Each structure stands twice: as structure tokens, then as C-alpha cells.
Amino acid sequence: MGALPLASAAVSHRQRSCQLAGGERRAACPAPARRVPRQRKRPARAMARDKPEAAAEAEATPERSYREQLDFLNPIAQPLASRKLTRKLYKCIRKAAKHKQIRRGVKEVQKFINKGEKGITVLAGDTLPIDVYCHIPIMCEDRSLPYAYVPSKSDLGAAAGSKRPTCVIMIKPHEEYQEAYDECLEEVSSLPLPL
């Protein structure tokens, strides 16, 4: 194969093998593919402007009440926080998240329980399969850490400032919300442990 003309110097290796010495194409070689420019994703807020009725409909969907959420509890969700205590825990979680004083998720909570960190462990009662986090209450009992179940993992995630549901959160003490923390700690500690 002789030297290729200068015009075809920018041609790919595959296309070079399809060219003959005079710059002609072999009959069996496919035509070079044309590049199609990629389309950019539109930002979420631009899409929300286009569909205001869809966003309004999503916000208008009623959330399940505490009593309705109790229907979805798993069998190990004991001790379960009352409606009032659940609200207090969510409020304390929101304050702790603002000051970055929470541990979120099974792996992270388990790691810091093993390291000896103190705090209130809040577990979601509607997590399935229960094998994912059924060892956390035992670890808490071994280290004398207070823990309680709340009915909803999506509400637990929302309280932590996330759109993603979460099944375990540990609230660490901090002076900014110490009063709310102490109140929650007292009530969670007074809950009866399962047999």
C-alpha cells in the first residue's frame, strides 16, 4: 500500500484499510459514519417550569397519616415511638442535620456504634427485608445506646434533608439543640425494650 494523499491523513485506521492506493474505496467497505451531536440534558427546574401542573399534583398528594403508616410495620419494630415522640425525633433530626451531627445509613451507623460513639439511634419500621438492619438494635443494647423505631423510612430520610429514604439514623448530641436532644433521649430511654 502506497502513501496516502494528504487529504485523507485525518481518516481513521479502519477507513485507511478500506482505501486503495489511489484514494478510491473498496466496494465491500462501509461508508464512514457521520457524528451526531449529543443532546444536553435540561435542568430539572427548566422541566418543572414546563410542567407546573405535574409538580403541583405531586405536592398535592396527601402523605399517609401515622395510623396508616402503622399498617406497613415489620415484625421487629419494637420499641415504636408514639406519634408525639416521632414528631420530636424528626424535629431533632432536622436540627442535627443542619449542624451535620447525624450518621445516616446502616454501614455508617454500624461503624460508629462499633467505634463507641454515643447518640440516639432511630430506625425505620417499614424497612424490608429486615435482615438489612436487624443487627443494629442488638448492637445498641450491648452498648447501652437508646434506640427507637419510627413508622416511615421516607419520612426519616426527609427529616435528614434528603429525598432518599433511609432506614437508620444516629443523632449525635450537640450544644445547639441540646434541649431537644435531652428531651428525646429521656423519652426514648423510657420506652420498654422488647423481650
C-alpha positions as CSV (number, residue, x, y, z in Angstrom):
1,M,0.0,0.0,0.0
2,G,1.5,3.3,-1.0
3,A,1.4,6.7,0.7
4,L,-2.0,8.1,1.3
5,P,-2.9,11.5,0.0
6,L,-2.7,14.4,2.5
7,A,-6.5,14.9,2.4
8,S,-7.1,11.5,3.9
9,A,-4.5,11.9,6.7
10,A,-7.2,12.6,9.2
11,V,-9.0,9.4,8.3
12,S,-9.3,6.7,11.0
13,H,-7.3,3.5,10.9
14,R,-10.4,1.5,9.9
15,Q,-11.1,3.8,7.0
16,R,-7.5,3.6,5.8
17,S,-7.7,-0.1,5.4
18,C,-10.7,0.4,3.1
19,Q,-8.9,2.8,0.8
20,L,-6.8,1.7,-2.1
21,A,-3.5,3.3,-3.1
22,G,-5.2,5.9,-5.4
23,G,-7.6,7.1,-2.7
24,E,-10.5,5.0,-4.1
25,R,-12.8,3.0,-1.9
26,R,-13.2,-0.8,-1.9
27,A,-16.7,-1.9,-2.7
28,A,-17.1,-4.0,0.5
29,C,-16.2,-1.2,2.9
30,P,-19.0,0.7,4.6
31,A,-19.3,4.5,4.2
32,P,-17.8,6.4,7.1
33,A,-20.3,7.1,9.9
34,R,-21.3,10.7,10.5
35,R,-21.0,12.0,14.0
36,V,-24.3,13.1,15.6
37,P,-24.0,15.8,18.3
38,R,-25.2,14.7,21.8
39,Q,-28.2,16.4,23.2
40,R,-27.7,18.1,26.5
41,K,-29.9,17.3,29.5
42,R,-32.3,20.0,30.5
43,P,-32.0,21.1,34.1
44,A,-34.8,19.9,36.4
45,R,-36.0,23.4,37.1
46,A,-36.5,24.1,33.4
47,M,-38.5,20.9,33.1
48,A,-40.5,21.9,36.2
49,R,-41.4,25.2,34.5
50,D,-42.8,23.3,31.5
51,K,-45.0,21.1,33.7
52,P,-46.3,23.2,36.6
53,E,-49.5,21.1,36.9
54,A,-47.4,17.9,37.3
55,A,-45.3,19.5,40.1
56,A,-48.5,20.8,41.8
57,E,-50.1,17.4,41.6
58,A,-47.0,15.7,43.2
59,E,-47.1,18.2,46.0
60,A,-50.8,17.8,46.5
61,T,-50.7,14.1,47.0
62,P,-51.6,13.5,50.7
63,E,-49.0,11.8,52.8
64,R,-50.0,8.8,54.9
65,S,-51.0,9.5,58.5
66,Y,-49.3,7.9,61.4
67,R,-52.1,5.4,61.8
68,E,-51.9,4.4,58.1
69,Q,-48.1,4.0,58.3
70,L,-48.5,1.5,61.1
71,D,-50.1,-0.9,58.6
72,F,-46.7,-1.3,56.9
73,L,-44.5,-2.0,60.0
74,N,-42.3,-5.1,60.1
75,P,-42.5,-7.6,63.0
76,I,-39.3,-6.4,64.8
77,A,-40.3,-2.7,65.0
78,Q,-40.3,-2.5,68.9
79,P,-40.0,-0.2,70.8
80,L,-42.1,2.0,68.5
81,A,-42.2,5.8,69.1
82,S,-45.6,7.3,69.7
83,R,-46.9,9.9,67.3
84,K,-45.8,12.7,69.6
85,L,-42.3,11.2,70.1
86,T,-42.0,10.6,66.3
87,R,-42.5,14.3,65.6
88,K,-40.0,15.3,68.3
89,L,-37.4,12.9,66.8
90,Y,-38.0,14.2,63.3
91,K,-37.5,17.8,64.6
92,C,-34.3,16.8,66.4
93,I,-33.0,15.1,63.3
94,R,-33.7,18.2,61.2
95,K,-31.7,20.3,63.7
96,A,-28.9,17.7,63.9
97,A,-28.7,17.6,60.1
98,K,-28.4,21.4,59.9
99,H,-25.3,21.1,62.1
100,K,-24.0,17.9,60.4
101,Q,-24.4,15.9,63.6
102,I,-26.1,12.8,62.2
103,R,-24.9,9.4,61.0
104,R,-27.1,8.1,58.2
105,G,-27.4,4.6,56.8
106,V,-26.7,1.1,58.1
107,K,-23.0,1.0,57.2
108,E,-22.2,4.4,58.7
109,V,-24.3,3.9,61.9
110,Q,-22.8,0.4,62.5
111,K,-19.3,1.7,62.0
112,F,-19.7,4.5,64.6
113,I,-21.6,2.3,67.1
114,N,-18.6,-0.1,66.9
115,K,-16.2,2.9,67.5
116,G,-18.1,3.8,70.6
117,E,-19.9,6.9,69.5
118,K,-22.9,8.0,71.7
119,G,-26.3,9.1,70.4
120,I,-29.9,8.2,69.8
121,T,-30.4,5.6,67.1
122,V,-33.6,6.0,65.1
123,L,-34.7,3.1,62.9
124,A,-37.5,2.9,60.2
125,G,-40.2,0.4,61.0
126,D,-41.2,-0.2,57.4
127,T,-37.8,-1.5,56.0
128,L,-37.9,-4.8,54.2
129,P,-36.1,-7.2,54.2
130,I,-35.4,-6.9,57.9
131,D,-32.1,-8.7,57.5
132,V,-30.7,-5.4,56.3
133,Y,-30.7,-3.8,59.7
134,C,-31.9,-6.3,62.3
135,H,-28.4,-6.4,64.0
136,I,-28.4,-2.7,64.8
137,P,-30.8,-2.9,67.9
138,I,-28.7,-5.7,69.3
139,M,-25.5,-3.6,68.9
140,C,-27.3,-0.7,70.6
141,E,-28.5,-2.9,73.6
142,D,-24.9,-4.3,74.0
143,R,-23.5,-0.7,74.3
144,S,-26.5,0.7,76.3
145,L,-27.5,3.1,73.5
146,P,-31.1,4.2,73.3
147,Y,-32.9,3.3,70.1
148,A,-36.5,3.6,68.8
149,Y,-38.4,2.8,65.7
150,V,-40.4,5.3,63.7
151,P,-43.1,4.2,61.2
152,S,-41.7,5.5,57.9
153,K,-38.3,5.4,56.2
154,S,-39.3,8.1,53.6
155,D,-40.2,10.5,56.5
156,L,-36.9,9.6,58.2
157,G,-34.9,10.4,55.1
158,A,-36.9,13.7,54.6
159,A,-36.2,14.7,58.2
160,A,-32.5,14.3,57.5
161,G,-32.8,16.6,54.5
162,S,-32.7,14.0,51.8
163,K,-35.1,12.9,49.0
164,R,-33.9,9.4,49.5
165,P,-35.5,7.2,52.2
166,T,-33.2,5.9,54.9
167,C,-33.6,3.1,57.4
168,V,-31.2,4.1,60.2
169,I,-30.1,7.4,61.6
170,M,-28.0,8.2,64.7
171,I,-28.4,11.6,66.3
172,K,-25.3,12.9,68.0
173,P,-25.5,15.3,70.9
174,H,-24.6,19.0,70.2
175,E,-25.0,22.2,72.3
176,E,-27.1,24.0,69.6
177,Y,-30.0,21.6,70.1
178,Q,-29.2,20.1,73.4
179,E,-32.6,20.8,75.0
180,A,-34.5,18.9,72.2
181,Y,-31.9,16.1,72.2
182,D,-32.2,15.6,76.0
183,E,-36.0,15.6,75.8
184,C,-35.9,12.9,73.0
185,L,-33.2,10.9,74.9
186,E,-35.3,10.8,78.0
187,E,-38.4,9.7,76.2
188,V,-36.6,7.1,74.1
189,S,-34.8,5.7,77.1
190,S,-38.2,5.3,78.9
191,L,-39.6,3.2,76.1
192,P,-40.0,-0.5,77.1
193,L,-37.4,-2.8,75.4
194,P,-38.7,-5.8,73.5
195,L,-38.3,-9.2,75.3
